[in-house]
Amino acid sequence: MPEGDTVFQTATRLRGALAGRVLTRTDFRVPRHATADWSGRTVLGVVSRGKHLLLRVDGGLTLHTRLGMPGAWRIRRASGRDAARPGSLGRDQVRVVLANDAYTALGMRLPVVELLGTADEERAVGHLGPDLLGPDWDADEAARRLAAQPARPIGEALLDQRNLAGVGNVYRAELCFLGGVSPFARVDAAGDLRSLADLAHRALSANREHIGHVTTGDPRPGRENWVYGRAGRPCRRCGTPIRRTEAGEPKRVVFWCPACQPAADDGR
């Protein structure tokens, strides 16, 4: 799943291309909304909410989408070499088309496409915890939610968007390493949860303006992360081989250093 900073960047790009402009063409390629037409409506704004995108238009309507693993938004100029030709991309790929006089935004392979009233957005995102990149960020509330299930593995708790919104698999691995805690440790044995929430906020904030998830401070290829994607390679701190397994439900890949992140149950 995409990380919260990736979704934040997507919202920024969509906002730059669509906000304040009148839609000249719309196409919602999902059965439930296939007859909807937003042509003539002005895009008021686009915001990210954890891993969700909310695009608002006048008349009190909102387009709610999620990227999931395969999804993406592409933006093309309305004229010139990169003019949008959604038909050439395959109808099964393009699920949303939003066009104005300057740009066309194409929602590709989106697993969630929902039209709802702006007043009803809470129905789609009200279950989420504090947004790591949103104006409602509250580290104390995030820590309180994490602590509510003390026996749960901390790695799984960090991925639960009901606790704090925006952490994906990359940051789960990196936050646990930086916090010196095994991803398999119980929440009540994971140390200071507020500090861990603050760390998550700082990590995503540091990456929200550029592509990629850099947690080491070194953006050079292959040097961006401490443990994620480095199975079998030496830990950058102690030299112990990084380990990899799959855990949780659904199963997701987990990376950790068994020396820097010891735990009674380390996933072996």
C-alpha positions in Angstrom: 0.0 0.0 0.0 1.2 3.5 -0.6 2.6 5.5 2.2 0.9 8.7 3.5 3.5 11.0 2.0 2.9 9.5 -1.5 -0.8 10.2 -1.2 0.0 13.7 0.1 2.1 14.3 -3.0 -0.6 13.0 -5.2 -3.1 15.4 -3.7 -0.7 18.2 -4.2 -0.3 17.4 -7.9 -4.0 17.0 -8.5 -4.7 20.3 -6.7 -2.2 22.1 -8.9 -3.8 20.8 -12.1 -7.5 21.0 -11.1 -8.2 23.3 -8.2 -10.0 26.5 -9.2 -10.7 25.3 -12.7 -14.0 24.2 -14.3 -14.3 20.6 -15.3 -15.1 20.3 -19.0 -15.3 16.5 -19.1 -15.7 13.8 -16.5 -16.0 10.0 -16.8 -16.4 7.7 -13.8 -15.8 4.2 -15.1 -17.4 2.3 -12.2 -20.9 0.8 -12.6 -22.3 2.6 -9.6 -21.4 6.1 -10.9 -21.2 5.5 -14.6 -24.0 8.0 -15.4 -22.6 10.8 -13.2 -21.5 14.0 -15.0 -19.6 16.7 -13.2 -18.9 18.8 -16.3 -19.4 22.5 -15.5 -18.5 22.1 -11.8 -15.5 23.9 -10.3 -12.9 21.9 -8.4 -12.7 23.5 -5.0 -9.7 21.5 -3.6 -8.0 18.2 -3.2 -6.8 16.9 0.2 -5.2 13.7 1.4 -6.5 11.9 4.5 -4.0 9.2 5.5 -4.2 7.0 2.4 -7.4 8.5 1.1 -7.9 11.3 -1.4 -10.9 13.7 -1.3 -11.5 15.9 -4.3 -14.2 18.5 -3.7 -16.3 20.3 -6.3 -18.9 23.0 -6.0 -22.4 21.9 -5.2 -21.3 20.0 -2.2 -19.9 16.9 -3.9 -16.7 14.9 -3.2 -14.8 12.2 -5.2 -13.3 9.8 -2.7 -10.5 7.5 -4.0 -7.8 5.3 -2.8 -4.7 4.2 -4.6 -4.3 0.8 -3.1 -1.3 -1.2 -4.4 -1.9 -0.8 -8.2 -3.5 2.7 -8.3 -2.1 6.0 -9.5 -3.2 9.4 -10.8 -1.6 10.6 -14.1 -1.8 14.2 -15.1 -1.4 15.3 -18.7 -1.7 18.6 -20.5 -4.8 19.1 -22.5 -2.7 19.9 -25.6 0.8 19.2 -26.9 2.9 16.1 -26.9 1.6 14.7 -23.6 -2.1 15.3 -24.4 -4.4 12.8 -22.7 -5.6 9.9 -24.8 -7.2 7.8 -22.1 -8.5 5.3 -24.7 -5.0 4.2 -25.6 -4.3 3.2 -22.0 -7.1 0.6 -21.9 -10.5 1.1 -20.4 -9.8 -1.5 -17.7 -7.0 0.7 -16.4 -8.6 4.2 -16.5 -11.3 4.4 -13.8 -11.7 8.2 -13.6 -11.2 11.0 -16.1 -11.3 14.6 -14.9 -10.5 17.2 -17.6 -10.4 21.0 -17.7 -9.2 23.4 -20.4 -5.5 22.8 -19.4 -5.1 19.4 -17.9 -6.6 15.9 -17.8 -6.3 13.8 -14.7 -6.6 10.0 -15.1 -7.3 7.8 -12.2 -5.6 4.5 -13.0 -6.5 1.1 -11.5 -8.1 2.7 -8.4 -9.6 0.1 -6.1 -12.0 2.7 -4.5 -14.0 5.2 -6.5 -16.9 6.8 -4.6 -19.0 9.9 -5.2 -20.5 11.3 -2.0 -21.7 14.5 -0.5 -19.0 16.6 1.0 -21.0 16.7 4.2 -20.8 12.9 4.3 -17.0 12.6 4.0 -16.8 11.3 7.5 -18.6 8.2 6.3 -15.5 7.4 4.2 -12.7 8.6 6.5 -14.2 9.2 9.9 -12.8 5.9 11.2 -9.2 7.1 10.6 -6.8 8.1 13.4 -4.9 11.3 13.5 -3.5 12.1 10.0 0.3 12.2 10.2 0.4 15.0 7.5 -2.9 16.7 8.3 -3.9 19.7 10.4 -5.5 17.4 12.9 -2.3 15.6 13.8 -2.3 14.8 17.5 0.5 12.6 18.9 -1.2 12.1 22.2 -4.4 10.8 20.6 -2.3 8.5 18.3 -0.5 7.1 21.3 -3.8 6.6 23.2 -5.2 4.6 20.2 -2.0 2.5 19.9 -2.2 1.7 23.6 -5.8 0.5 23.4 -4.7 -3.0 22.3 -1.7 -3.7 24.5 -1.1 -7.3 23.4 -1.0 -6.5 19.7 2.4 -6.5 17.9 3.5 -2.9 17.6 4.3 -3.3 13.8 0.7 -4.3 13.2 -0.6 -1.5 15.4 1.4 1.1 13.4 -0.2 -0.2 10.1 -3.7 0.1 11.5 -5.0 3.4 10.0 -7.5 3.6 12.9 -4.6 4.4 15.2 -2.6 6.9 13.0 -3.3 7.5 9.4 -0.5 7.3 6.8 2.0 4.6 7.9 2.6 1.9 5.3 5.0 -1.1 5.2 8.1 1.0 4.5 7.6 3.2 7.5 6.5 0.3 9.7 9.9 -1.2 9.2 11.9 2.0 9.5 10.0 3.4 12.5 10.5 0.2 14.4 14.2 0.2 13.6 14.6 3.8 14.5 12.7 3.3 17.7 14.8 0.3 18.7 11.8 -2.0 19.0 11.1 -5.3 17.3 8.0 -5.1 15.0 6.8 -8.3 16.8 7.0 -6.7 20.3 3.7 -6.2 22.1 2.5 -2.7 22.2 2.8 -2.6 26.0 6.4 -3.6 25.7 7.3 -1.1 22.8 8.4 1.8 25.0 7.2 5.4 24.7 4.3 5.3 22.2 4.1 9.1 22.0 7.7 9.3 21.0 7.1 6.6 18.4 4.1 8.6 17.1 6.2 11.8 17.0 8.9 9.9 15.1 6.3 8.8 12.5 5.2 12.4 12.1 8.7 13.6 11.6 9.6 10.9 9.1 6.6 11.4 6.8 6.9 15.2 7.1 10.5 15.1 6.0 9.5 13.2 2.8 6.2 14.8 1.8 7.8 17.2 -0.6 9.9 14.7 -2.7 9.6 11.3 -4.2 10.8 8.4 -2.2 10.9 7.4 1.5 14.3 8.5 2.9 14.8 7.6 6.6 18.6 7.5 6.8 19.1 11.0 5.6 21.0 9.8 2.5 18.9 10.0 -0.6 21.4 8.2 -2.9 20.0 5.0 -4.5 20.4 2.0 -2.2 21.1 4.2 0.8 17.6 5.5 1.6 16.5 3.0 4.3 17.8 1.3 7.3 16.1 -2.1 7.0 13.3 -2.1 4.5 14.2 -4.1 1.4 17.6 -5.1 2.8 17.1 -8.7 3.7 20.4 -10.6 4.1 22.4 -7.4 3.9 24.4 -6.1 6.9 22.7 -3.7 9.3 24.0 -0.2 8.8 24.5 0.1 12.5 25.8 -3.2 13.8 26.5 -5.4 10.7 24.0 -8.2 11.7 22.2 -9.5 8.6 18.8 -7.9 8.2 16.0 -10.4 8.5 12.7 -10.8 6.5 9.5 -12.7 7.0 5.8 -12.3 6.4 3.4 -11.7 9.3 0.0 -10.3 10.1 -3.3 -10.7 8.5 -3.2 -10.2 5.6 0.4 -11.3 5.4 2.8 -8.5 4.8 6.6 -8.5 4.5 8.5 -7.5 7.6 12.2 -6.4 7.8 14.2 -6.0 11.0 17.6 -6.2 12.6 17.5 -9.0 15.3 20.4 -7.4 17.2 19.2 -3.8 17.2 15.6 -4.8 17.6 15.6 -7.7 20.0 12.4 -9.3 21.2 11.2 -12.5 22.9 9.3 -13.4 19.8 11.2 -12.1 16.7 9.1 -13.8 14.1 11.3 -16.9 13.7 
